[in-house]
């Protein structure tokens, strides 16, 4: 079965930044239109109004607004100018461009490894959640093409690597240790991209139904063995008590 990755807590990757109304850009356009209207009013010539509307359309490309958790990567003719935000900032229209909006909040990514063999050749399905954030917005924009997708694939690859060198018993009983190793491995791979991993949590480990039945029978047999041993010890103690009483 093919591997599966579910970044962002659902199918697909992190959604692009939605378009938002820019109040400052709207004010620039309306102001330019007002100036053109005032210039056209005495002569009743619509040309100044048309010119100022065009100027306003150009100038309204300049103001940008970044939210508190966002950083904007600004390029000037293809070269990095720097990071901007949060708040209001200005760019040169048609020369500067915001190439990437970086969200610096903690992001959750669910990922899974299906039908992966453990070191004792048991196929398992493991479902986990990754908590991570961008600590260096510039590196996230410049060092990797799509940092969210890269983190998702790095997490899945690390999970499959760890499962491959872990026995089923260790996987079921040593989750905290495995989660720590998984976090460290993903962090090593993603740090060059300006990403840091906060934690990894394994949500579920699914083993084949036939193996579950075998493990259930084994556990039941172990409990029956322990019960018979306890019963035998009790009978032996009773017999010893009767022997002492007969004496």
PyMOL commands that set and color helices and strands:
alter all, ss='L'
color gray80, all
select helices_A, chain A and resi 7-9+23-43+47-59+137-142+147-164+168-173+175-193+209-246
alter helices_A, ss='H'
color red, helices_A
select strands_A, chain A and resi 4-6+63-66+70-76+79-84+87-90+96-103+107-117+123-134+195-207
alter strands_A, ss='S'
color yellow, strands_A
deselect
rebuild
show_as cartoon
